Amino acid sequence: MGGGLAGLSAAVRARQLGLSVAVLDQGSGDRYLCNSRYSGGILHLAFRDVADDPASLRAAMSEATSGFIDPSLATLLSENALRSVHWLRDQGIRFIRNPQVVWQRWVLAPPRAITGGLDWEGRGPDLALRTLLAKIRELGGELALETRVGQALVHEGRCVGVRALQGGRELVYEAGAVLVADGGFQANPDLMKAHVSPQPAGVLQRNSGMSRGDGLRMAAALGAATVGMEAFYGHLLVQEALSNPKLWPYPQVDEIACAGVVVDPHGKRIADEGLGGVYLANQIAHRDNPLDCHVIFDSAIWDVQGRQSRIPANPHLLRGGATLVEAPTLTALAARIGVNASALEQTVTAHNHAVADGTAANLEPSRSANKHAPAPIAKAPFHAFPICAGITHTAGGLRIDAQTRVLNSQGGVVAGLHAAGAAVGGIEGGPQAGYVGGLMKALVLGVVAAEQVANQIKQGD
């Protein structure tokens, strides 16, 4: 289920191991939309080079998720990362290396342009998926597009295939195993409301819009367990991105928010900006009104941190048509954005004193500085953007073991059912919404799933 990097990698590897394979995907045409195709194309684990020793990678993933990641899955990823990337390269997929950033050693070539908005056609992820798709066909595998899975086939408690719809026609696929690799549930408003945000319409879909949680729903009907359903991977975007496609998936405003402050309509900070943009995006999405926050910063932050990402907010937000709110004083800025002026001044004054004294941890909410240091908000003109959470993919999902087998609520195996990629929980997320790396999660779990199924079939299990 799913023709992104996880599904296609699993399919190619399975055919190489002698298995019969069918890939089912809802999209149409050989360049069907999926999150892998939209991605930045950088293969890393917790912003570390996948060639690092496994112990270092495990430690980095544990730190990134504040210990949330399942240790057995951290081991699985760390010990199979480099060989999986080498396997991908051996399929004819090209990489380039960014010599200026150590964790960007494996970047799918060619990289996306330094521009806002979508830019995926002919870029590395698009070419990688097309290469894998050609490989599947060369090896005799099947690809069924415009096909949506409805339910599992079950025999004596084991998943033995699926029923699917294709153009109103029911298809039945009998199988020795089923792999759920359909990318999470971010495009399902009901599941989003149940787990992520009380107002999912206020969370921008920073993704292909194709992952509706079908695999999750199918697995739940078989008694599958889930973990970490409230968290997601995404970034902070300006609210105008909700109506202007030139402003998503990039540029993001994470760097600005992590240096300045994020406030509610009362002028009060909402969370620890030092924990990063992914964490802040989660905190905003969880709010009763996810569209009531602003990022507050000054001209110095705009000129420094505003230029500090590969596709920086300054100047790409303005080039894309975003409105930079500007005022000579904080009082005037508060009036322009409809925020309580005296409270905003108190918030910024407290922030500036904490920056000067090194006492940000004493702020309320507490402000950490080990990941992202705060900067003073003191140099006029002062600026603001209304911001929103942009969701790339959900971080919660099906609980699996180190053989990619889906587990039930008692810790037993749901026989015949595996999961990979963003359909899996227990790797990313947690209270701080830690991010490990979506492409590597897809690639490694997809490759390992194919190998595990082939081994189980060989053993007659």
Helices and strands as residue ranges (DSSP letters): H 5-16, E 22-24, H 35-38, H 54-64, H 71-90, E 95-96, E 107-108, H 124-138, E 142-144, E 147-155, E 158-166, E 169-174, E 178-180, H 189-195, G 200-202, E 204-205, H 214-220, E 226-227, E 232-238, G 239-242, G 245-247, H 254-259, E 261-263, G 273-275, H 277-285, E 293-298, H 299-303, G 305-307, H 313-319, E 325-327, H 330-337, H 341-357, G 360-362, E 382-394, E 397-398, E 405-407, E 413-419, G 421-423, H 438-458
